[in-house]
Amino acid sequence: MKPKLCEEQVFHQEYTSHELKIRNFLFYKLGDLEKARDFTQEAFIRLWNNCAKVARDKVKGFLFTTANRLFLDHYDHQKVVLKFEYRMDRSEGQMEQNPEFLYEEGEFKERLETAVSSLPEKQRVVFLMSRIDKYKNREIAELMDISIKTVEKHISTAVKALKDNLDELSNLKV
């Protein structure tokens, strides 16, 4: 008889096996490590609450699906929050004085962040997993449940888009 997911020791094995992958997946989507940790814990809480319904060979899929749903719910909420903050920042920005040296210092970073955040979601996630977390293309393909060729295409398309958006990067290896 196979050990059941609802057994504490078995659940702990699954947690140990998948926690880092789920957290990094969420981190790349959210850009916030604390939120990624919180959402990872929430995904595991939901797995525990549904442990009798989830087969052991479906745990990884359940966790990634749950993590993605948590992200999408958060994203929908953030759209409302960001619209409000944008309106507030615009009105405050008109009152503040922006010294030129501060502008020049932050300009490139801001443009880079904007360029990366403007990439389509899958491209951005694959690109960050590759360049920041140093995952191999095979590992990314496995985690994202896509082919290695698709990973390569996402990375090359993301690099091209970043170079096109940022003149300073056009002569550099990214």
Buried (B, 14 or more C-beta within 10 A) or exposed (E): EEEEBEEEEBBEBBBEEBBEBBBBBBBBBBBEEEBBBBBBBBBBEBBBEEBEEBEBEEBBEBBBEBBBEBBEEBEEEEEEEEEEEEEEEEEEEEEEEEEEEEEEEEEEEEBBEEBBEEBEEBBBBBBBBBBEBEBEBEBBBBBBEBEBEBBBBBBEBBBEBBBEBBEEBEEEEE
